[in-house]
Amino acid sequence: PRYPRAAVRRGYEGTVELRVAVSAAGEVDQIHIAKGSGYKILDRAAVKAVRDWQFDPALSLGRPVAAETSVPVKFLLVEAARR
């Protein structure tokens, strides 16, 4: 995900734990912040990034089904400096 510039300037780091409902087509249906980073700017950036992701759907008896998954999104300043 894109690291918000304001968060970089302020030295914010953290991990956002998201619960993502994925459709049988692999599209994101819903996103819930299960555990925030402590910084709303990072939490919003994580949700915004994952909203556009495409997932491989879960399978049941070989057929795609809707399911939920946990997605950790880490924001580390070391990684931001490499970009």
C-alpha positions in Angstrom: 0.0 0.0 0.0 1.0 3.6 -0.5 2.6 5.0 2.7 1.0 8.4 3.4 3.6 11.2 3.2 2.3 12.8 6.3 2.7 9.6 8.2 6.3 9.3 7.0 7.1 12.9 8.0 5.7 12.2 11.5 7.5 8.9 11.9 4.3 6.8 12.1 4.7 3.0 11.8 2.4 0.2 12.6 0.4 -2.8 11.5 -3.3 -2.8 10.6 -5.1 -6.1 10.9 -8.0 -6.2 8.5 -10.8 -8.7 8.3 -11.8 -9.0 4.6 -15.0 -10.5 3.2 -14.1 -12.0 -0.2 -16.8 -12.9 -2.7 -16.8 -16.2 -4.7 -15.4 -14.1 -7.6 -12.5 -13.0 -5.5 -13.6 -9.4 -5.1 -13.6 -7.5 -1.8 -17.1 -7.3 -0.4 -16.4 -5.7 3.0 -13.4 -4.6 5.1 -13.4 -4.3 8.9 -10.4 -3.0 10.9 -9.9 -5.8 13.4 -6.9 -4.0 15.1 -5.8 -0.6 14.2 -2.2 0.7 14.0 -2.8 3.5 16.5 -2.8 6.0 13.6 -6.0 6.7 11.7 -4.0 7.8 8.7 -2.3 4.4 8.4 -5.6 2.5 9.1 -7.3 4.5 6.2 -4.4 3.8 3.8 -4.6 0.1 4.5 -8.3 -0.1 3.9 -8.0 2.0 0.7 -5.3 -0.3 -0.7 -7.0 -3.6 0.1 -10.3 -2.4 -1.2 -8.9 -2.7 -4.8 -7.2 -6.1 -4.3 -8.3 -9.2 -6.2 -8.1 -12.4 -4.2 -8.1 -16.1 -5.1 -11.5 -17.2 -3.6 -11.8 -19.9 -1.1 -12.9 -23.3 -2.4 -15.5 -25.7 -1.1 -15.7 -29.1 -2.8 -13.7 -27.6 -5.6 -16.0 -24.6 -6.2 -15.3 -21.0 -5.3 -17.2 -19.7 -2.3 -17.4 -16.4 -0.3 -15.2 -16.3 2.8 -13.4 -14.1 5.2 -9.7 -13.7 5.6 -7.3 -11.8 7.9 -4.9 -9.4 6.1 -2.1 -7.7 8.1 -0.8 -4.5 6.5 2.5 -3.3 7.8 3.8 0.2 7.5 7.6 0.4 8.2 9.6 3.5 7.6 12.6 1.4 6.4 10.4 0.1 3.5 9.1 3.6 2.7 12.7 4.9 2.4 13.4 2.3 -0.3 10.7 3.5 -2.6 
